[in-house]
Amino acid sequence: METTYIQTSDGKAKVEWWPEEKFRNRATEVFTAETYERISVPDDVILCDFCNITIEEFPVPVVWGTHALCKPCLEKMSK
C-alpha cells in the first residue's frame, strides 16, 4: 500500500492508496441509546465518503485512515 501526501487548505493530508483486498470484511456500527448493531458491508460496494458515487478503480485514495475518495473529490480536496 502506497502512502502519499496532498496539500489542502488546512495543511498536509496523508493519503493511503488501498488495493481492492483492503475493502474486504468491512462493517458499519450503529449505536442507539439501548442497542448496538454491526452491519456487514458487501466487499464490492465502495462509495466515496464525500459524494457517495461508486468507486470502481483501484487503488482507492483513503484520507484520515477511514474515508475513501473518488478521484474528483481527491482533486477538489487538494486545491
Secondary structure as the mmCIF struct_conf table of DSSP 4:
data_model
#
loop_
_struct_conf.conf_type_id
_struct_conf.id
_struct_conf.beg_label_comp_id
_struct_conf.beg_label_asym_id
_struct_conf.beg_label_seq_id
_struct_conf.end_label_comp_id
_struct_conf.end_label_asym_id
_struct_conf.end_label_seq_id
STRN STRN1 GLU A 2 THR A 8
TURN_TY1_P TURN_TY1_P1 SER A 9 ASP A 10
STRN STRN2 GLY A 11 TRP A 18
HELX_RH_3T_P HELX_RH_3T_P1 GLU A 20 PHE A 23
TURN_TY1_P TURN_TY1_P2 ARG A 24 ASN A 25
STRN STRN3 ARG A 26 PHE A 31
BEND BEND1 ALA A 33 GLU A 34
STRN STRN4 TYR A 36 VAL A 41
TURN_TY1_P TURN_TY1_P3 ASP A 43 ASP A 44
STRN STRN5 LEU A 47 LEU A 47
TURN_TY1_P TURN_TY1_P4 ASP A 49 CYS A 51
HELX_LH_PP_P HELX_LH_PP_P1 ILE A 53 ILE A 53
STRN STRN6 THR A 54 THR A 54
HELX_LH_PP_P HELX_LH_PP_P2 ILE A 55 ILE A 55
BEND BEND2 GLU A 57 PRO A 59
STRN STRN7 VAL A 60 VAL A 63
TURN_TY1_P TURN_TY1_P5 TRP A 64 THR A 66
STRN STRN8 HIS A 67 ALA A 68
HELX_RH_AL_P HELX_RH_AL_P1 LYS A 71 MET A 77
TURN_TY1_P TURN_TY1_P6 SER A 78 SER A 78
#
